[in-house]
Amino acid sequence: NKDDENNSYENDILKNELDQLLDDFNLEETNTPSKHGVSFELSNQLDDLKIIMHNKIFNNEVDKVQLKEVCLNIVNDSTILINLIEDEDFGRSIKQSIVKLLAFSNVIAKHDEIPSSKKELINNRFLEHLDSTCNFIDQILINI
């Protein structure tokens, strides 16, 4: 019993020391999302969106369930990311960029088959929105 008490006492001391170290370093818990991790996730979702939109524009094929899932993930990831960014103007710019991208994507997805003459034009417009969003995310990844 004496050993158990000693062990428990030693564990408490260790725990206090660890807590103190964590306070000193001001480390966040590991389950806190990192800007880098979220940016990377968002980047992957945007790649998925690009593939979905390419199929819709050029082949008139769209998996609405997959599109909805990717859009929701983009919204969730970007919301987390915007909350992690200290610079409010930058956060607002990312939000506007993503809103435009998703709005445009949904318009394309709901549209009947896109006429051949307009496919390139629409794809280029989509890619402009996508590049704009990706550039913001690249800035975050570079500045970490």
Disulfide bonds with the S-S distance in Angstrom:
none
